Amino acid sequence: MNKESQTAQEQLADLTQTFEKENVQPTPEVKEYVRSHVRAVQDKLQSGKPVYENELEFIPKVKMWMRMPKEWREKYPSVEEMVKSEEMKNVTMSDVYEAQKRDIDIKQWLDLLHMAEIQDKELQIDLAKSVLSVFNSESKLSDLKKKALQLAKPDAAKVIAQNAIKFAEAI
């Protein structure tokens, strides 16, 4: 058995285990979706043909469907409907995992992400306004220049040269 078929078989077995672990009853549409894809993969394996990664892309989609809240699975009784929906357009498996980890549904998680993005944008806008106010204010710029000069050491080059000479003499 080649490495590709072993990987495909392991992924198919993992899919079965996930159904059991999640304690989810697949709809007839999902069962048929899985059967048709599994049949295609098994046919290739039995004939000794390689199974390519894109032929196993159905597995994460099915897992995502399984991990959705029950209401969403009812809303999208098939994997195809879920994938095509506008609502699920930008949802990733990591979003599903994060929602599960926090014991919230995916919609709440997406809302939280959206709020965080808005807050980040607001902070960026506030920062840009602050920076611009400094650049547009002669007094603030002058004050910053003075403080920067106080931090600078005007005789730094001389001190470095003296230390280099001391180091060279010590060797």
C-alpha positions as CSV (number, residue, x, y, z in Angstrom):
1,M,0.0,0.0,0.0
2,N,1.5,3.3,-1.0
3,K,1.9,6.4,1.2
4,E,-0.9,8.3,-0.6
5,S,-3.5,5.6,-0.1
6,Q,-2.6,5.2,3.5
7,T,-3.0,8.9,4.1
8,A,-6.4,8.8,2.3
9,Q,-7.5,5.8,4.3
10,E,-6.4,7.5,7.5
11,Q,-8.3,10.6,6.6
12,L,-11.5,8.7,5.8
13,A,-11.2,6.8,9.1
14,D,-10.7,10.0,10.9
15,L,-13.8,11.4,9.3
16,T,-15.8,8.4,10.6
17,Q,-14.4,8.9,14.1
18,T,-15.3,12.6,14.0
19,F,-18.9,11.7,13.3
20,E,-18.9,9.4,16.3
21,K,-17.1,11.8,18.6
22,E,-19.2,14.8,17.7
23,N,-22.3,12.6,18.1
24,V,-23.9,14.1,15.0
25,Q,-26.4,12.5,12.8
26,P,-25.7,13.3,9.2
27,T,-28.6,14.4,7.0
28,P,-29.4,12.2,4.0
29,E,-27.8,14.9,1.9
30,V,-24.5,14.8,3.9
31,K,-24.5,11.0,3.8
32,E,-24.8,11.0,0.0
33,Y,-22.1,13.7,-0.2
34,V,-19.7,11.6,1.9
35,R,-20.6,8.4,0.1
36,S,-20.0,9.8,-3.4
37,H,-16.7,11.2,-2.4
38,V,-15.6,8.2,-0.5
39,R,-16.6,5.9,-3.3
40,A,-14.5,7.9,-5.8
41,V,-11.5,7.8,-3.4
42,Q,-11.9,4.1,-2.8
43,D,-12.2,3.3,-6.5
44,K,-8.9,5.1,-7.1
45,L,-7.2,3.3,-4.2
46,Q,-8.5,-0.1,-5.4
47,S,-7.3,0.5,-8.9
48,G,-3.8,1.6,-7.6
49,K,-4.2,5.1,-8.8
50,P,-2.9,8.0,-6.7
51,V,-5.3,10.1,-4.7
52,Y,-4.6,13.7,-4.8
53,E,-5.1,16.3,-2.1
54,N,-7.9,18.1,-3.9
55,E,-9.9,14.8,-4.0
56,L,-9.9,14.8,-0.1
57,E,-10.9,18.4,0.3
58,F,-14.4,17.2,1.1
59,I,-13.3,15.9,4.4
60,P,-12.6,19.3,6.2
61,K,-15.9,20.6,4.7
62,V,-17.8,17.7,6.2
63,K,-16.0,18.1,9.5
64,M,-16.9,21.8,9.5
65,W,-20.6,20.9,8.9
66,M,-20.4,18.4,11.8
67,R,-19.0,20.9,14.2
68,M,-21.6,23.6,13.4
69,P,-24.3,24.3,16.0
70,K,-27.4,22.1,15.5
71,E,-29.4,25.1,14.3
72,W,-26.8,25.8,11.5
73,R,-26.8,22.1,10.5
74,E,-30.6,22.4,10.2
75,K,-30.3,25.6,8.3
76,Y,-27.8,24.0,5.9
77,P,-28.8,20.3,5.6
78,S,-26.1,19.7,2.9
79,V,-22.4,20.5,2.8
80,E,-22.8,22.2,-0.6
81,E,-25.4,24.6,0.8
82,M,-23.2,25.4,3.7
83,V,-20.2,26.1,1.5
84,K,-22.1,28.2,-1.0
85,S,-23.9,30.3,1.6
86,E,-22.9,34.0,2.0
87,E,-22.9,33.6,5.8
88,M,-20.3,30.8,5.6
89,K,-18.2,32.4,2.9
90,N,-15.2,33.4,5.1
91,V,-15.6,30.8,7.9
92,T,-12.6,28.6,8.4
93,M,-12.1,25.4,10.5
94,S,-10.1,27.5,13.0
95,D,-13.1,29.7,13.4
96,V,-15.2,26.6,14.2
97,Y,-12.6,25.3,16.6
98,E,-12.3,28.7,18.4
99,A,-16.1,28.9,18.8
100,Q,-16.2,25.4,20.2
101,K,-13.3,26.0,22.5
102,R,-15.2,29.1,23.9
103,D,-18.5,27.2,24.0
104,I,-20.2,29.7,21.8
105,D,-21.8,29.3,18.4
106,I,-20.0,30.2,15.3
107,K,-22.1,33.3,14.7
108,Q,-21.1,34.7,18.1
109,W,-17.5,34.0,17.3
110,L,-17.7,35.8,14.0
111,D,-19.4,38.7,15.7
112,L,-16.6,38.9,18.2
113,L,-14.0,38.9,15.4
114,H,-15.8,41.6,13.6
115,M,-15.9,43.8,16.8
116,A,-12.2,43.2,17.3
117,E,-11.5,44.3,13.7
118,I,-13.5,47.5,14.2
119,Q,-11.7,48.2,17.5
120,D,-8.3,47.7,15.7
121,K,-9.3,50.1,13.0
122,E,-10.5,52.6,15.5
123,L,-7.2,52.4,17.3
124,Q,-5.3,52.8,14.1
125,I,-7.4,55.9,13.3
126,D,-6.7,57.3,16.8
127,L,-3.0,56.7,16.4
128,A,-2.9,58.3,13.0
129,K,-4.7,61.3,14.3
130,S,-2.3,61.6,17.3
131,V,0.7,61.4,15.0
132,L,-0.7,63.9,12.6
133,S,-1.5,66.3,15.4
134,V,2.2,66.1,16.5
135,F,3.5,66.8,13.0
136,N,1.0,69.6,12.5
137,S,2.0,71.3,15.7
138,E,5.2,73.4,15.7
139,S,5.4,73.5,19.5
140,K,5.0,69.7,19.8
141,L,7.6,69.1,17.1
142,S,10.0,71.5,18.8
143,D,9.4,69.8,22.1
144,L,10.1,66.4,20.6
145,K,13.3,67.6,19.0
146,K,14.6,68.9,22.3
147,K,13.8,65.7,24.1
148,A,15.4,63.6,21.3
149,L,18.6,65.7,21.6
150,Q,18.6,65.3,25.3
151,L,18.6,61.5,24.8
152,A,21.4,61.7,22.2
153,K,25.0,61.7,23.4
154,P,26.8,64.3,21.4
155,D,30.2,62.8,22.3
156,A,29.2,59.2,21.5
157,A,31.7,58.9,18.6
158,K,34.5,60.2,20.8
159,V,33.6,57.7,23.6
160,I,33.4,54.8,21.1
161,A,36.8,55.7,19.7
162,Q,38.4,55.9,23.1
163,N,37.0,52.6,24.1
164,A,38.2,51.0,20.9
165,I,41.7,52.4,21.6
166,K,41.7,51.0,25.1
167,F,40.5,47.6,23.8
168,A,43.3,47.6,21.2
169,E,45.9,48.5,23.8
170,A,44.7,45.8,26.2
171,I,45.3,43.1,23.5
